[in-house]
């Protein structure tokens, strides 16, 4: 059996406390199935996710990074998600310059009531990352 078939990607998810984290919790309590490939980091707002956190996640062994927050216009901190939306293309370009494929990074919006949407995004990202195989960046240290 090939290594890629056995490969289970590690996704680091930076989730906004007010919407996406609650949506992920809803997915769990509603027993919506999604891969266990995601390790969630709860942040108060996606606007607080410094691009260096994303780079560090990849450097420490993540195969993919998902940032998820409140829908634009619904941020509990007024414009935090707008800041994230503006930062996203710049961060995607930086990652590509570092040799990290664009498909390994995703930004999405999910409200507290969208547990199914969150679960679907994790499944889709896992399905994309599996055939790509592991990202070998930095010292190969794995986040656990």
C-alpha angles and dihedrals in degrees: 000000000000122000092240092059090053092043118114111188123228112226121190110208121199102199128186112242096228104047121004097036089051089046090053089049089051090052089055097046091045088051093236106168120235133150120283087224092105124088109195125220110192113217127178091235137357086237086071093060103105113205088239088066090058093048090047091051090055092043091053094052111282115145092198140009126213123191114192131176148145119317113267109276093027101075114137087217092050101236107017094110091046088056088051092048091053092047095049100080091046091049092047089053091048091051091050089051088053090054096257113136117240091238090066092068127061136176118196140162122229128166126216090265095052102083091137091053090051092049091049091051092052091048092048093048091048090050091052095046098046097071090041091060127210123333110238105203128144120344096338091245109162124223108228 
